[in-house]
């Protein structure tokens, strides 16, 4: 590794450099939000554009430093998924075609906020847990669809003739059940149905309990379990990495221990001779 590569590596791995880049990412996100206000854009548009250019320059320099840190093997930079993500974001922002589209530029710039996931350990664990829980959540989603279908067909039988706009067909009734599931003004659906039949009360109460409260607790349990598994896997990965590094340096440490013992033995002999 050359001198420049070594210096870039130390700089890229330093805590100050990483925290500075994170601060720039947060500031960039704040500026993007400020730019959505027409009054601010009209008064400070020129200044904000200069700030955007400064942010892009900082991110470009950051990517350059991280690439140079790999010395004569720059392809190793692209082995990390986050590195590829950062590189693509910067390259897209530099393309003239993309720069002409304000909406696309804003979307690309705001994607940098995703990098906070990598920097904040707890946030990374949550994202990994959510990714792990997708398979289990798919089963929960199937369960919810089945419950909604059963209740939708039941709803068409109970309220379909009198309330065709909400319960006329299975498809329309499923959309109505989805509205109840989200608890979005569900009482506007309940009271007209109650005028049709008193069975509306057990129908709505049972659906809300099963499809909303029970399912919500199941989702929370699945996500919490997945986050805990992700945290455990991350801990095991870090432990394995430390063990691997220790194994690589084992011969060197053994030689140092032998040399230290020899030095101590020699010191003991010298002290004994002096006496």
MODELLER restraints for C-alpha pairs under 7 A, 6 or more apart:
rsr = mdl.restraints
at = mdl.atoms
rsr.add(forms.Gaussian(group=physical.xy_distance, feature=features.Distance(at['CA:1:A'], at['CA:71:A']), mean=5.76, stdev=0.5))
rsr.add(forms.Gaussian(group=physical.xy_distance, feature=features.Distance(at['CA:2:A'], at['CA:71:A']), mean=6.54, stdev=0.5))
rsr.add(forms.Gaussian(group=physical.xy_distance, feature=features.Distance(at['CA:5:A'], at['CA:68:A']), mean=5.41, stdev=0.5))
rsr.add(forms.Gaussian(group=physical.xy_distance, feature=features.Distance(at['CA:5:A'], at['CA:69:A']), mean=4.49, stdev=0.5))
rsr.add(forms.Gaussian(group=physical.xy_distance, feature=features.Distance(at['CA:5:A'], at['CA:70:A']), mean=6.28, stdev=0.5))
rsr.add(forms.Gaussian(group=physical.xy_distance, feature=features.Distance(at['CA:5:A'], at['CA:71:A']), mean=4.85, stdev=0.5))
rsr.add(forms.Gaussian(group=physical.xy_distance, feature=features.Distance(at['CA:6:A'], at['CA:69:A']), mean=6.37, stdev=0.5))
rsr.add(forms.Gaussian(group=physical.xy_distance, feature=features.Distance(at['CA:8:A'], at['CA:65:A']), mean=5.58, stdev=0.5))
rsr.add(forms.Gaussian(group=physical.xy_distance, feature=features.Distance(at['CA:8:A'], at['CA:66:A']), mean=6.82, stdev=0.5))
rsr.add(forms.Gaussian(group=physical.xy_distance, feature=features.Distance(at['CA:8:A'], at['CA:68:A']), mean=6.24, stdev=0.5))
rsr.add(forms.Gaussian(group=physical.xy_distance, feature=features.Distance(at['CA:8:A'], at['CA:69:A']), mean=4.71, stdev=0.5))
rsr.add(forms.Gaussian(group=physical.xy_distance, feature=features.Distance(at['CA:9:A'], at['CA:69:A']), mean=4.28, stdev=0.5))
rsr.add(forms.Gaussian(group=physical.xy_distance, feature=features.Distance(at['CA:11:A'], at['CA:17:A']), mean=6.46, stdev=0.5))
rsr.add(forms.Gaussian(group=physical.xy_distance, feature=features.Distance(at['CA:12:A'], at['CA:65:A']), mean=6.80, stdev=0.5))
rsr.add(forms.Gaussian(group=physical.xy_distance, feature=features.Distance(at['CA:12:A'], at['CA:66:A']), mean=5.99, stdev=0.5))
rsr.add(forms.Gaussian(group=physical.xy_distance, feature=features.Distance(at['CA:25:A'], at['CA:112:A']), mean=6.55, stdev=0.5))
rsr.add(forms.Gaussian(group=physical.xy_distance, feature=features.Distance(at['CA:25:A'], at['CA:113:A']), mean=6.20, stdev=0.5))
rsr.add(forms.Gaussian(group=physical.xy_distance, feature=features.Distance(at['CA:26:A'], at['CA:113:A']), mean=6.92, stdev=0.5))
rsr.add(forms.Gaussian(group=physical.xy_distance, feature=features.Distance(at['CA:28:A'], at['CA:55:A']), mean=6.81, stdev=0.5))
rsr.add(forms.Gaussian(group=physical.xy_distance, feature=features.Distance(at['CA:29:A'], at['CA:110:A']), mean=5.96, stdev=0.5))
rsr.add(forms.Gaussian(group=physical.xy_distance, feature=features.Distance(at['CA:29:A'], at['CA:113:A']), mean=6.69, stdev=0.5))
rsr.add(forms.Gaussian(group=physical.xy_distance, feature=features.Distance(at['CA:35:A'], at['CA:41:A']), mean=5.62, stdev=0.5))
rsr.add(forms.Gaussian(group=physical.xy_distance, feature=features.Distance(at['CA:59:A'], at['CA:90:A']), mean=6.89, stdev=0.5))
rsr.add(forms.Gaussian(group=physical.xy_distance, feature=features.Distance(at['CA:60:A'], at['CA:90:A']), mean=6.43, stdev=0.5))
rsr.add(forms.Gaussian(group=physical.xy_distance, feature=features.Distance(at['CA:63:A'], at['CA:87:A']), mean=6.70, stdev=0.5))
rsr.add(forms.Gaussian(group=physical.xy_distance, feature=features.Distance(at['CA:67:A'], at['CA:74:A']), mean=5.84, stdev=0.5))
rsr.add(forms.Gaussian(group=physical.xy_distance, feature=features.Distance(at['CA:67:A'], at['CA:77:A']), mean=6.21, stdev=0.5))
rsr.add(forms.Gaussian(group=physical.xy_distance, feature=features.Distance(at['CA:70:A'], at['CA:76:A']), mean=6.89, stdev=0.5))
rsr.add(forms.Gaussian(group=physical.xy_distance, feature=features.Distance(at['CA:70:A'], at['CA:77:A']), mean=6.74, stdev=0.5))
rsr.add(forms.Gaussian(group=physical.xy_distance, feature=features.Distance(at['CA:77:A'], at['CA:83:A']), mean=6.49, stdev=0.5))
rsr.add(forms.Gaussian(group=physical.xy_distance, feature=features.Distance(at['CA:78:A'], at['CA:84:A']), mean=5.46, stdev=0.5))
rsr.add(forms.Gaussian(group=physical.xy_distance, feature=features.Distance(at['CA:89:A'], at['CA:108:A']), mean=6.32, stdev=0.5))
rsr.add(forms.Gaussian(group=physical.xy_distance, feature=features.Distance(at['CA:92:A'], at['CA:98:A']), mean=6.56, stdev=0.5))
rsr.add(forms.Gaussian(group=physical.xy_distance, feature=features.Distance(at['CA:93:A'], at['CA:99:A']), mean=6.43, stdev=0.5))
rsr.add(forms.Gaussian(group=physical.xy_distance, feature=features.Distance(at['CA:93:A'], at['CA:105:A']), mean=6.46, stdev=0.5))
rsr.add(forms.Gaussian(group=physical.xy_distance, feature=features.Distance(at['CA:93:A'], at['CA:108:A']), mean=6.95, stdev=0.5))
rsr.add(forms.Gaussian(group=physical.xy_distance, feature=features.Distance(at['CA:98:A'], at['CA:104:A']), mean=6.59, stdev=0.5))
rsr.add(forms.Gaussian(group=physical.xy_distance, feature=features.Distance(at['CA:98:A'], at['CA:105:A']), mean=6.34, stdev=0.5))
rsr.add(forms.Gaussian(group=physical.xy_distance, feature=features.Distance(at['CA:99:A'], at['CA:105:A']), mean=6.05, stdev=0.5))
rsr.add(forms.Gaussian(group=physical.xy_distance, feature=features.Distance(at['CA:117:A'], at['CA:123:A']), mean=5.50, stdev=0.5))
rsr.add(forms.Gaussian(group=physical.xy_distance, feature=features.Distance(at['CA:117:A'], at['CA:124:A']), mean=5.00, stdev=0.5))
rsr.add(forms.Gaussian(group=physical.xy_distance, feature=features.Distance(at['CA:118:A'], at['CA:124:A']), mean=5.87, stdev=0.5))
rsr.add(forms.Gaussian(group=physical.xy_distance, feature=features.Distance(at['CA:125:A'], at['CA:227:A']), mean=6.07, stdev=0.5))
rsr.add(forms.Gaussian(group=physical.xy_distance, feature=features.Distance(at['CA:125:A'], at['CA:230:A']), mean=6.23, stdev=0.5))
rsr.add(forms.Gaussian(group=physical.xy_distance, feature=features.Distance(at['CA:125:A'], at['CA:231:A']), mean=6.02, stdev=0.5))
rsr.add(forms.Gaussian(group=physical.xy_distance, feature=features.Distance(at['CA:126:A'], at['CA:227:A']), mean=5.68, stdev=0.5))
rsr.add(forms.Gaussian(group=physical.xy_distance, feature=features.Distance(at['CA:128:A'], at['CA:227:A']), mean=6.78, stdev=0.5))
rsr.add(forms.Gaussian(group=physical.xy_distance, feature=features.Distance(at['CA:128:A'], at['CA:230:A']), mean=6.02, stdev=0.5))
rsr.add(forms.Gaussian(group=physical.xy_distance, feature=features.Distance(at['CA:129:A'], at['CA:223:A']), mean=6.36, stdev=0.5))
rsr.add(forms.Gaussian(group=physical.xy_distance, feature=features.Distance(at['CA:129:A'], at['CA:226:A']), mean=4.56, stdev=0.5))
rsr.add(forms.Gaussian(group=physical.xy_distance, feature=features.Distance(at['CA:129:A'], at['CA:227:A']), mean=3.79, stdev=0.5))
rsr.add(forms.Gaussian(group=physical.xy_distance, feature=features.Distance(at['CA:129:A'], at['CA:230:A']), mean=5.48, stdev=0.5))
rsr.add(forms.Gaussian(group=physical.xy_distance, feature=features.Distance(at['CA:130:A'], at['CA:223:A']), mean=6.11, stdev=0.5))
rsr.add(forms.Gaussian(group=physical.xy_distance, feature=features.Distance(at['CA:130:A'], at['CA:226:A']), mean=6.83, stdev=0.5))
rsr.add(forms.Gaussian(group=physical.xy_distance, feature=features.Distance(at['CA:130:A'], at['CA:227:A']), mean=6.97, stdev=0.5))
rsr.add(forms.Gaussian(group=physical.xy_distance, feature=features.Distance(at['CA:132:A'], at['CA:226:A']), mean=5.82, stdev=0.5))
rsr.add(forms.Gaussian(group=physical.xy_distance, feature=features.Distance(at['CA:133:A'], at['CA:222:A']), mean=6.39, stdev=0.5))
rsr.add(forms.Gaussian(group=physical.xy_distance, feature=features.Distance(at['CA:133:A'], at['CA:223:A']), mean=5.87, stdev=0.5))
rsr.add(forms.Gaussian(group=physical.xy_distance, feature=features.Distance(at['CA:133:A'], at['CA:226:A']), mean=5.58, stdev=0.5))
rsr.add(forms.Gaussian(group=physical.xy_distance, feature=features.Distance(at['CA:137:A'], at['CA:219:A']), mean=6.85, stdev=0.5))
rsr.add(forms.Gaussian(group=physical.xy_distance, feature=features.Distance(at['CA:144:A'], at['CA:211:A']), mean=6.35, stdev=0.5))
rsr.add(forms.Gaussian(group=physical.xy_distance, feature=features.Distance(at['CA:148:A'], at['CA:174:A']), mean=6.08, stdev=0.5))
rsr.add(forms.Gaussian(group=physical.xy_distance, feature=features.Distance(at['CA:148:A'], at['CA:177:A']), mean=6.17, stdev=0.5))
rsr.add(forms.Gaussian(group=physical.xy_distance, feature=features.Distance(at['CA:149:A'], at['CA:174:A']), mean=6.28, stdev=0.5))
rsr.add(forms.Gaussian(group=physical.xy_distance, feature=features.Distance(at['CA:152:A'], at['CA:170:A']), mean=5.70, stdev=0.5))
rsr.add(forms.Gaussian(group=physical.xy_distance, feature=features.Distance(at['CA:152:A'], at['CA:173:A']), mean=4.83, stdev=0.5))
rsr.add(forms.Gaussian(group=physical.xy_distance, feature=features.Distance(at['CA:152:A'], at['CA:174:A']), mean=5.11, stdev=0.5))
rsr.add(forms.Gaussian(group=physical.xy_distance, feature=features.Distance(at['CA:152:A'], at['CA:177:A']), mean=6.51, stdev=0.5))
rsr.add(forms.Gaussian(group=physical.xy_distance, feature=features.Distance(at['CA:153:A'], at['CA:170:A']), mean=5.61, stdev=0.5))
rsr.add(forms.Gaussian(group=physical.xy_distance, feature=features.Distance(at['CA:155:A'], at['CA:167:A']), mean=6.16, stdev=0.5))
rsr.add(forms.Gaussian(group=physical.xy_distance, feature=features.Distance(at['CA:155:A'], at['CA:173:A']), mean=6.74, stdev=0.5))
rsr.add(forms.Gaussian(group=physical.xy_distance, feature=features.Distance(at['CA:156:A'], at['CA:167:A']), mean=4.97, stdev=0.5))
rsr.add(forms.Gaussian(group=physical.xy_distance, feature=features.Distance(at['CA:156:A'], at['CA:168:A']), mean=5.84, stdev=0.5))
rsr.add(forms.Gaussian(group=physical.xy_distance, feature=features.Distance(at['CA:156:A'], at['CA:169:A']), mean=6.23, stdev=0.5))
rsr.add(forms.Gaussian(group=physical.xy_distance, feature=features.Distance(at['CA:156:A'], at['CA:170:A']), mean=6.66, stdev=0.5))
rsr.add(forms.Gaussian(group=physical.xy_distance, feature=features.Distance(at['CA:156:A'], at['CA:173:A']), mean=6.69, stdev=0.5))
rsr.add(forms.Gaussian(group=physical.xy_distance, feature=features.Distance(at['CA:159:A'], at['CA:167:A']), mean=6.02, stdev=0.5))
rsr.add(forms.Gaussian(group=physical.xy_distance, feature=features.Distance(at['CA:159:A'], at['CA:193:A']), mean=6.43, stdev=0.5))
rsr.add(forms.Gaussian(group=physical.xy_distance, feature=features.Distance(at['CA:159:A'], at['CA:196:A']), mean=6.65, stdev=0.5))
rsr.add(forms.Gaussian(group=physical.xy_distance, feature=features.Distance(at['CA:160:A'], at['CA:167:A']), mean=4.59, stdev=0.5))
rsr.add(forms.Gaussian(group=physical.xy_distance, feature=features.Distance(at['CA:160:A'], at['CA:168:A']), mean=4.43, stdev=0.5))
rsr.add(forms.Gaussian(group=physical.xy_distance, feature=features.Distance(at['CA:161:A'], at['CA:168:A']), mean=6.68, stdev=0.5))
rsr.add(forms.Gaussian(group=physical.xy_distance, feature=features.Distance(at['CA:166:A'], at['CA:172:A']), mean=6.07, stdev=0.5))
rsr.add(forms.Gaussian(group=physical.xy_distance, feature=features.Distance(at['CA:166:A'], at['CA:173:A']), mean=5.91, stdev=0.5))
rsr.add(forms.Gaussian(group=physical.xy_distance, feature=features.Distance(at['CA:166:A'], at['CA:176:A']), mean=6.07, stdev=0.5))
rsr.add(forms.Gaussian(group=physical.xy_distance, feature=features.Distance(at['CA:167:A'], at['CA:173:A']), mean=4.55, stdev=0.5))
rsr.add(forms.Gaussian(group=physical.xy_distance, feature=features.Distance(at['CA:179:A'], at['CA:186:A']), mean=6.87, stdev=0.5))
rsr.add(forms.Gaussian(group=physical.xy_distance, feature=features.Distance(at['CA:180:A'], at['CA:186:A']), mean=5.06, stdev=0.5))
rsr.add(forms.Gaussian(group=physical.xy_distance, feature=features.Distance(at['CA:181:A'], at['CA:208:A']), mean=6.52, stdev=0.5))
rsr.add(forms.Gaussian(group=physical.xy_distance, feature=features.Distance(at['CA:181:A'], at['CA:211:A']), mean=6.40, stdev=0.5))
rsr.add(forms.Gaussian(group=physical.xy_distance, feature=features.Distance(at['CA:181:A'], at['CA:212:A']), mean=5.74, stdev=0.5))
rsr.add(forms.Gaussian(group=physical.xy_distance, feature=features.Distance(at['CA:190:A'], at['CA:200:A']), mean=6.91, stdev=0.5))
rsr.add(forms.Gaussian(group=physical.xy_distance, feature=features.Distance(at['CA:193:A'], at['CA:200:A']), mean=5.82, stdev=0.5))
rsr.add(forms.Gaussian(group=physical.xy_distance, feature=features.Distance(at['CA:194:A'], at['CA:200:A']), mean=5.10, stdev=0.5))
rsr.add(forms.Gaussian(group=physical.xy_distance, feature=features.Distance(at['CA:194:A'], at['CA:201:A']), mean=6.85, stdev=0.5))
